[in-house]
Amino acid sequence: MPRTAHTGHDSGRGPLRVGTRRRRITLGATALRGGRTWLTRRPTPHVVVGGLFWLVMTLAYWRVPLCCDAGQHAAVVERLRWNLLHPAHPTADLPGAGSPYYSPYAVAQGVLARLTGLSGWSLVKLAGPVNLLVLLTGIGRFVRVLTPRPWAPVLALLFMTSLWGTERVLWSGNLGLMSMTTNLGYPSAFAIGLTFWAWAWTGARARGGGFSRRVRYVGPSGLGSVWAYAGLGALYGLILLVHPITAVASAAGALAIVAAWQRGWRGPVVARWALAGAVALAVAVSWPYYDVLSLAGNTGVDAMHRPLYENAAGHLWLALLGLPALWARGRRSSRDPLVLVFAAECLVVAYGWVSGHYTYGRVLGLAAVPAQFALAVELAAPRPWGWARRVLGGAAVAGVCVGFLTVQAGAVVPSRLDPVGFEPPPRWPSYEWVARHVRAGEVLITDGYFAGRAIAGYGVNMAVPTWPDPALDERERVRRYADVRAYLDPASSRAGRAVIARRYRVKWLLLTRWQRVPEEAVVVEWSPETGEVLARIAP
């Protein structure tokens, strides 16, 4: 006869008798392993809806030309293709030691580039559907740890992609439909997907027997396995290496989940969680490409992230519709995991504002998730609903419509089928015409907004990197920027330009339509789309 254990009450139906057959709900720890095999299990709503969402969003992502930070990530892949063990600076003719762009995620892409011959741009494009799959499965796992309601993961996906704000934001880490058309191929999307998996696994370890009150016997290789905690720590270490700022939100959420669900802080329990933390740290510090701990005091990108705080209301106000659901959960239990995760993420965001480390504003994206998921769990409850839940449901429907019609619709509605005129995703120009002339590794000067962020993705080196990078002292980057401005200044002399060109081994210029071509340069080609002119500096 199977061995069973009973804790508490069985939904008010009395104790579970040995031998009594009951339907087994696979939640909490068992949700990570599943119940029946996938061949015999009926697809859940999340599998069906998530599969359709994956297809639609992949097509939406692929139809939009890569833009924004995609050139930076493509450049990283190109440098790893040239030298996998000692890559150069991602965008300049400089050493790349210490650059956090060389994460395990990027190195895996570099290996694929060397094996397949695919370009950095192609691999960023192909990473989109892979990252989306990790994200969707992570959402499903985490929500299933929170609740057995089968439609909760579907609603969580709906609210997470629509309940943001009525001002468009394309920062990585924001998971609205519009943002996904540009950033699905970024390491941040992969790291967020891993975060949901890690939170689900953390919840499973902390709960011990899963969500259900009926707990099946678990042997030494089950929940209490030391290896499980070591694996969980390795996962958090991987998140830290792939995208450090997402790892801050991931760790804050993990601590909140453990505080919410872990009971009985006995010696073995403390030791296992300490093991998870030690493994995470060991994985992070053992990575040979850069020192992740050195990023803690780096302020090079703080200034550019200040707008995330200044525009937070316009970017996030629809997510506040989930606050009543969070409040209700907090009333039921002061140690509710979503409430504590929300509080932990808000503390991180507040620290960034107070301290001036505005980079922590990137946590705002994950700070909205607890409210969105709490709303999903609340509205996935079976009917009949009370008046409060009906009002909340109506507000959620209105919020989804507002978010979709004002910002998100243009991401998935093709322009030829658009009866309203939704604002589409950004469409940046291609610079393949430049790559046909400029060989990989050659140095180019430009101050164009699009060109400065895209050209390096073709293997071209920039005289001045667009983004700060610990691999290059910020004072040196500022000096290079001043030299580029001096070179492009109409009042500059030929002798002064020659000094700058020799200093950085510049061979090419990409000039906007308003800039004159220096007398020492020869026009090679121009773009009828942007009016930019490509010129080669005469030796």
Secondary structure, DSSP 4 states (H G I P E B T S, - for coil): ---EEE-S-STTS-PPPTT---PPP--HHHHTT-SS-TTTSPPPHHHHHHHHHHHHHHHHHHHSPP-TTHHHHHHHHHHHHH-SSS-B-SSSSSB-TT-TT--HHHHHHHHHHHHH---HHHHHHHHHHHHHHHHHHHHHHHHHHH---TTHHHHHHHHHHH-S-SS----TT--SHHHHHHHTTSHHHHHHHHHHHHHHHHHHHHHSS-SSSEEE---TTSTT-HHHHHHHHHHHHHHHHH-HHHHHHHHHHHHHHHHHH-----HHHHHHHHHHHHHHHHHHHT-SS--GGGGGG--TTTGGGHHHHHTHHHHHGGGGGGHHHHHHHHHH-TT-HHHHHHHHHHHHHHHHHHHS-GGGGGGHHHHSHHHHHHHHHHHTSPSPPPHHHHHHHHHHHHHHHHHIIIIIHHHHS-GGG-SS-PPPPP-PPP-HHHHTTSPTT-EEE---HHHHHHGGGGTPEESS-SS-BTTB-HHHHHHHHHHHHHHH-TT--HHHHHHHHHHHTEEEEEE-TTSPPPTTEEEEEE-TTT--EEEEEP-
